[in-house]
Amino acid sequence: MHYNAHIYKNDRTRLEKVIPLDTPFTLLVETSRLCNFRCVFCPQSNEETFTKFANNLLSKDDFELILNQMEEFPNRFKKVYMHGTGESLVNPALPDMIDTLKKRNVTDSIDLTSNAALLEPELGIKLAKAGLDHLHISVEALSSEDYYAITGRKVDFEKFVDNIHFFSEHREKCRLTIKIASASIKSESDKEKFFSVFSPLCDEIFIENIHPIWPKFDFEDSIKAGSDSAGQYGQEIKEKRICPQIFTVLAVKCDGSVSPCSVDWDNERALGNIHKETLYQMWNGDKLRELRLGHLENGRDQFKGCSCCGLPKYSCKDDLEPYADELAERIRKE
């Protein structure tokens, strides 16, 4: 079985041909700022520096506000990702939110990433019946002992696998992708075990290369992918002066703040808040316009947060540098 990441889709849109977008391709909705794990390669592992809010679970009222604001855009979103910096399954309202989102018919796909440690059978059935289109499961280790070493939490590995197996059998139309971090594969036997255990349960499976992607967070060299290895999804590693994501994504945090970036965990590039401005206003507002023009004209290094982010280099396939002048002119004419 092979995994073809979204960056390799045959029908993938060439960004330089469609920027500026009237509607974001992707809306990330952080349903939980809380996480049941403290993975060594995630900012959540440092509880002293990781940003928390007064309310760290998205409320149903705020989710309803997000849906109302989505309807202001002229087109449907390609994807709503019910995921942020925490573990989404921590929020007990998640199945109801997915059900409501599905009925509003404002997106082509509802996706969710989870570490699946809380994916008990009853919850799995609720997610599938609510209309979840695609579940991405991040496996963090291949034994209970290694789970504790990587996540700082106890996990019964056999029960964990059983719960995923149950979801696989009862997921209805939900697509299932399973990945594991390269840091968790320490030998060829680990690799064989990962594929033999999980391949029969899912539609796609892959090993994700770990790189320093998160801004203002670094981890030990021992868990980094080699400097000459492939990018996060196996693509070429290439330094990029322009971040493609700021042209395609809005990320709503559970306190209502909004960023144009999936890894802006401390709101360095906050555009505003849904309680004061709408998503449509922020998408078309001066802050995001200036950020985009700044990237296109002088590169991302001039922006705090963007300058130390590894996402464009290690995760993004699009390279907008050859089209920078043309795209800047289009944006100025908006």
N, C-alpha and C positions, 0 to 999 in steps of 0.2 A: 504494500500500500504506500502511496506517495501523497505528500501534501503540497499543493500549489498555493502559496500565500496569495492574498488579495492583490499584492503588487504585481503578480504574474498573470492575472486574468487576461484571457485572450481578447475580451471585449472592453478592456480597461480604457477609461477616458483619458486622453492626452490633455493634461491640465493647461498647457500653453495655448490650447485651442479654445478653451471655454472660459478662462479667467477674464473678467471678474464674474463670479457666480451670483445669480439673484437669490439662490437658496443654498445653504450649506449642504454638502454631500452627507455629512455625518453630524449628528448631535449626540454628545456624550452626556449622560445624566448620572451624576453621582448619587446613588440612593443611600450609600453609607460611607462615612468618613472613618468608620471603625473597622478594625480587622482582627480576626481571631488568630492570625499568624504574625510573626516578626521575622520575615525572611531576610537573610543576610544581604541580599542584593536589592532590597527595597528601602526607600526612605522611612517606611513604617518601623524599621528595625531600631531606629534611634528615637525613643519616646520623648527625649528631652528637646529635640529640635523639630520634630514633625508637627506641622501646623494643625491644630484642632479648633473647632468652632464651638459656639454656645450650644448649637444644635447639630449633632453629628449624624443624624438620620433624616433623610428627606421626608417631609410630611406629605400626606395625601393632598392637602390644600395647595402646597407649593407645586406638587406635580401637576395638579389641575391647572394651575396658573401657567406652567410651562407648556402644557398642551394647547391652551388658549392662544398663547403667543406663537406657537408653531403654525397655527392656522393663518397668521398674518402673511406668511411667505407665499409667493405666487406658485410654487411647485412643492410636490412632496419631497420629503427627505429620502435619500437612498437608504439610510440606516440610522436607527436610534440604538445607541450602545448604552445599556443600563449598567454602567460601570464607571468607576472613578478611581480613587486612590485606596479605597477600603474594600472590604468583602461585601458584595451586594446582598448575599443571602442573610446577612445579619439583620437586615430590615424586614420585619414580619409583614409589611405591607407590599412587598415586591410582587407577589402573584397578582394581587388586585390592581397594581399599577400597570403591569403588563396586559392584563385583561382590558383595562380602560383604554390603554394606548392602542391596542389592536382594534377596538371598536371605533376609535376616532379616525382610523384610516388615513393617517398623515405621513406614513413611512412605508417604504417597500419591505423593510426587514427590521425585526426586533432581535438584537443580539445581547448576549450576556457573557462576561468572563467571570469565572469563579474558581477558587481553589478546591471546591466541592467537598470540603471536610464537613459541611453542614447539610449536604445533599441527602437527607433522609428520604426514604421512599415516598412518604406522604407529601413532602415538599416538592419532590421531583414530579409527581403526578399533577400537582397544582400548577407548576410552571408550564408543563406541556399542555394542559387543558386551557390555560390562560392565553396561549397563542405564541409562546416563545418560538422564534424561527431558527435560532442558531445559538447553541451553547458551546462556549470555548472553555474547556477545563484545563487548568494548569496543575499538572502533577509535580510535586516538589521533591519527592524522593521515592525510593523503591523498597523501603522497609520502615517499620515503626521507629527503629533506632536512628536512621538517617533523617527521618522527618523531624525528630526532636533536634538534631544537630543543625538543620537548615532553618527550621521555622521557630524553634524555641518552644514548641508546643507538642503535646503527646497526641499521636494519631494511631489508631488501630488500623494498620495497613490492610489487613484482610477484610475488615468491615468496610473500609473506604472503597476497596475494589468491588465488593458486593453491592454497595449503594450505586456505584456507577453502572454496574451490570444491570441492576434493576431499572435505572433510568433509561438505559439503552433499549431495554425491552418494552418500556411503556412511554416512550417519548413522542409517539404519534408522528407528526410531520417535522418535528424539530431536528435540524441538522446537528451533528455532534462532532466537534474537533477536540482532540486531546494532544497536548504538548507537554514537554518537560524541558527544563533549563539544562543547558550544556554542563553547568556546574554540578549537576546531580548525576551525570554519567561519568563514572570514573574508570570504567573498563569496558571491554568489548562484551563481557557477560552482562553488565548493567544494560547496555544497549539492546542486547538480545532479549533480556527480561522485559524491558519496557515495551518493545514491539510485540512480544508474544502475549503479554498480559492484556494490553490495551487495544491492539489492532482489531481484534474481533468485535469490539464494542462500539466502534466509531466509524465515521465516514472519512475523516482525514486524521493523520497523525504525523507529528514531526518533532524534531529536537530544535529548540530555540537557542541560538547563540547569545550568550550573555555579554553585554558591553556596557560601558558607563554612559547610559542614556539620560538618567535623571539629572536635571540641573542641581548644582550645589549639594550633590550627594555622591560619594565615591565609596567603593568597597575594596576589600583586600585583593591584591593582585592574584592570589591563589584561586579566586573564583571567576576571574575574567577570562573571556575567550582570548586566544592568542592574537597578537597584533596583526598577524598575516592571515588570519582566518576570515571567513565570510561574514557578512553582516547578520543582523538579527534573524532574517528569514532566508539566509543563504545567498543574498544578493551581494554585488560588488560593494566594497567599502570605498566611499568617496567623500571627501570633504566638500561641503556645500555652503556657499555664502548666503543662500536664500532658503528659508524653511518653507517647504510646500504646504505644510499643514495649516498655516495661518490664512490660507486662501480657500480652505475646504471644510474647516471644523469649527464648531462652537462646543465648549465644554461647560456644563452647568454644575457647580458644586452644590452640596446638600444645604448650604446656607443661602443659596440663590445667587451667589457671585458667579461671574461668567468669564471664561478665558478662551482665547483662540488656540488652545494647545492642550493635548492630552496628558502631558507630563509636567505641567505647571502646578506642582503639588502645593506650593506655598503662595499661589496667587500673585506672583511677581508681575504678570502681564494682565491683571484683571481689567476688564473692559467696563464693568459696571455690575449692577445687581437687578434681577428680575423684579424686585419690589420697587424699583425706582425708574427703570427703563425696560423696554421690551427687547426680546431677542432680535427682532427685526431692526429696531433702532440701533442696537449695538453692532449688528452685522454691517449696517450701512453708516455707522458713526465715524466721527473724526479720529478717535483713538485707533481703531483698527485700520482705517485708511492710512494714517500716518505710519503705523507699524509696517504695513505692506509696502508703502513707497520707500520707507527707510531700508528695508531688506533689499528691495530691487535696486535702489540707487547706490547704497553704500555698504550693504552686507549686514548680517545679523550681529556682528561683533560689537556694534555700537550700543546694543540694547542689553540692559541688565537682565539676567535670566537666559536670554537667547544665546549670549556669547559663550556660556558654559554648558550648553545643552548638547547632548550627543545624538539626539533624535534624527536630525537631517543626515548626519554622516553614517550612522549605523542602521537606521530603520527605514528611511524614506528612499523610494526608488526614483521619484521625479527629480530632475535637475533643471531648474528654471533659469540658470545663469545665461545660456545662449539667447534667451528671449527677454531678458530683463528690461531693456530699453523699450521694446514693443509693449510689454505688459504695463510698465509704468505709465506710458502714454495713454493706454486704454483706461487705467484707473483715474488719471487726471481728468479725463473727459467725462467721467460718470456724473 
